[in-house]
Structure formats: structure tokens, C-alpha cells
Amino acid sequence: MKQLPPLIELRAFDAAARHLSFNKAAAELGVTPSAISHQIRLLERYCGRALFRRRPRPLSLTDAGTRLFPVIRDGLEAFAAAIAAVKRDGNKQPLRVTTTNAFASRWLVPRLPRWRKLCPNAPLEVIGTDAVIDLRAGEADVAIRYTRKLPADGIAHELLRDTFWPICNPAALTSSLKSPADLRRQVLVHCYWSPSDLEAPTWQKWLGAARSKWRDVPHLREMEHLSFREELHAIEAVIAGQGVGILSDVLVAEELAAGTLAKAFELGLSGYRFYLVHRPGNAREKTIRRFSAWLQSIV
């Protein structure tokens, strides 16, 4: 491709040629008349030809300027039209939202009909994954991060905090689960936490906290266990009555409210925080702001 002069010089020439005035061109572009004059001189030096007759007044185009003006005018208009078309097409693309599998399934997806009702022309693409999607690389527009620390990969707003409770099918409370000692006859449901997370809300940590509150709290070796790699599977096992799990009150809020699940004991463990994160300067910023405001209105 042949080398072109800088766009700033072409824009200065276009404005000056349309108005036949450096002052009016400067007002249109928000610069000084001397800046317009400087850019025109640079373009004339690039072309090796004078493009304006400055004397006698009024300002007029030379033959070279007359030949160049319609080409530059049409080119800039074509650039503007193409960019506007790209932006319009971008606005039609779904807003890509990444979050954990559990939060997507248990919290976000059930609430999406409200979003579609509020913003029917702003579709979403939900990327449920426990991997950390890179916002800097443009792999998603918005992330709902589940972490203890403020995310550092974008502008972050806290949405929710959760607490982990021993939760079970309500039938167990009336039949066989009266005190922590009764856990000996229960199946403890576990889900995977990274060994590096020393604050993870596990059964081992809950039993340790329970011993400071109640007597005769059993040890892990005294009970049966059912373990899952996926948090969603652990939740489903507890809902099905297969045991007692340490579960997030955010992820099972609907079942707790409906009475299909219940807290076995009034002792909870601190969980994590859900943050809405996005990168500044995103082309979908208007939709992101609307989505952020909607999320904060329903938490």
C-alpha cells in the first residue's frame, strides 16, 4: 500500500477547503487557526504543491487543491460511513458475560427473562466457566468474578457476598438431625476447593468452628462422605436428599426461600464476593452500564 499523509492533515485540508476559511475550519475541529495553517503547510510540503491561494483574499483553492479536495472529501466520508457501519454491527452482537458455572446456572440464568424484558434489543452470550477469561484480550466484555480480593483486571463493582451454611433437605431436620452429634449418621457432601485456598469453606473448617460452640461434634472420619468436583453437582445431591452440604446461600437462595432446603445449624462460614468487572473504553460501554445497573438493581 502506498504511503499516505497523516489523517490530521487530511482533515484540516477538508475542513479548510469546505469553508474556504482557516478560522471556520479551526472552529469545526476545535483547534486554533494557526494549527490548521500548520497542518495545511505540512500537507503541501508532502504533495510538493500549494493547495491554497492565500493572497489576495478571500482564500481559494489552487488547481492542485481543486483536484485533491473531492477525493479527500469522498474518502473521509467513506471512512466515516464504514466505521459507523462497523459500530452498528458491533452493537448487534451479544454482550459477552463470563462467570462461574455455578453462578451462571443457579443465579444469573434464572433472572435473564427480566433482562430481556427490560432490554429486548441487547442480547447476552453467557460464558459459564471456572477458568478466568481474559478481558484484556477481548475474550469477553464483562466478567462476574468470584473472589475474596478486588479484581485488578478492570473496573470492578461489588455485587454480592455469600455465606456458607450446612444445608440439607428439611425432612432430615425433623427425623434425624437435631444436633451436630447427629452428623455421625449423615452423609457429608463435599465439593472441590483448591488446596491453595486456606480459607475455603469446607466441612473440615466448619466442624472446627462448631467445636467452639457445641459439645460432641464428630470428626470427619466418623461420617460417610460424598464428593464432587463440580459445585453444581454437590448442590443437586443435597437437593435430592443425598446428604448435608456446606453450600453458598446465594446459590441456593431460591430453595431456602421456598423451604425445599433448610439450614441444618445456625453457624456459617464467610464466603467470597461477586464483582462485576469490565475494561474501560469498551465499544459496548453503553450496554455494559445498562447491564451493570440492572444487576445492581436486582441483588
C-alpha positions, -999 to +999 in steps of 0.1 A: +000+000+000+013+035-009+022+058+020-004+084+029+000+117+048-013+118+084-051+118+088-049+151+109-035+169+078-063+155+055-090+165+080-076+200+082-075+203+045-110+190+040-124+215+066-105+244+052-115+236+016-152+233+025-153+265+044-126+284+024-116+297+058-089+286+083-109+303+111-141+283+104-121+251+099-104+256+133-138+262+150-152+229+134-122+208+145-117+225+179-082+238+173-066+272+166-064+288+131-026+285+133-029+248+139-049+245+107-024+266+088+004+244+101-013+211+091-020+226+056+016+236+051+027+200+061+003+186+036+015+210+009+051+200+017+041+163+013+024+170-020+051+193-033+024+218-044+005+247-030-031+238-023-045+272-013-041+308-027-037+329+004-033+362-014-052+381-024-081+374+000-105+356+001-089+322+005-093+299-026-081+266-038-053+262-064-057+238-093-039+211-073-062+218-043-093+217-065-082+183-078-074+169-044-105+182-025-133+160-038-111+129-035-102+136+002-138+147+009-152+114-005-125+094+012-132+108+046-170+103+042-163+067+032-142+062+063-169+077+085-196+055+069-176+023+072-168+030+108-204+038+116-214+005+099-189-015+119-202+001+152-238-007+143-229-043+136-209-044+169-240-032+187-260-061+173-236-086+187-244-102+221-228-088+252-204-115+263-207-121+300-184-146+317-189-160+352-186-193+371-206-223+360-224-224+394-233-187+394-244-187+358-267-217+363-280-210+398-283-172+398-278-154+365-297-176+340-330-177+361-330-139+361-323-134+324-360-131+314-361-098+334-331-085+314-347-095+281-379-077+291-360-046+301-336-046+271-351-068+243-326-055+218-295-062+239-288-100+238-263-117+260-239-145+255-232-162+289-198-179+291-201-202+321-166-214+331-145-217+362-114-206+342-106-169+343-115-154+309-090-126+299-109-093+295-077-076+283-075-100+253-112-092+244-124-128+252-154-113+270-170-079+276-180-083+312-169-107+340-186-116+372-156-126+393-160-148+425-130-139+447-120-125+481-099-097+466-109-068+444-101-078+408-073-059+392-081-066+355-107-038+350-132-015+367-148-036+394-181-031+414-191-054+442-225-071+436-229-098+463-213-116+492-222-151+503-221-172+534-217-210+535-241-229+557-246-266+565-277-272+543-299-302+539-334-315+529-358-303+556-370-338+562-337-346+578-342-319+604-373-334+618-362-370+616-325-374+624-306-342+626-312-325+660-276-316+670-241-317+655-236-350+672-263-365+648-240-358+618-224-391+626-254-407+609-253-384+579-235-383+546-214-352+543-215-337+507-183-321+496-173-300+466-137-293+454-117-263+466-082-256+456-057-268+482-040-234+480-072-217+493-066-219+530-099-201+538-121-224+517-155-231+533-151-268+538-166-293+562-133-296+580-133-259+587-170-259+597-165-288+622-136-270+637-157-238+642-186-259+656-164-274+683-161-239+699-199-237+700-212-272+707-201-303+725-198-337+710-190-326+674-179-356+654-147-358+633-146-364+596-135-400+599-167-408+618-190-399+589-198-410+554-188-388+525-199-380+490-175-357+470-180-338+437-156-319+416-183-295+404-202-273+429-234-277+409-234-314+414-229-311+451-259-287+453-280-312+433-271-340+456-282-321+486-315-310+469-321-347+462-317-356+499-284-375+495-266-357+524-257-325+541-236-300+523-217-267+530-234-245+504-235-209+494-266-191+505-265-171+472-266-202+450-294-219+469-313-188+479-344-199+459-346-233+476-341-217+511-369-192+504-392-220+491-384-243+520-371-271+498-338-267+515-330-256+551-300-246+573-291-275+595-274-253+621-270-216+627-233-215+621-220-201+588-186-197+572-176-165+554-177-169+516-165-148+488-176-117+469-191-114+434-176-085+414-188-071+381-157-063+361-152-046+327-124-029+308-125+009+303-131+021+267-151-010+256-171-003+225-201-018+242-198+006+272-234+019+270-248-016+271-223-026+299-235+004+320-271-007+315-263-043+324-244-032+354-272-010+367-297-039+361-276-063+381-272-039+410-310-033+410-318-070+415-293-081+440 
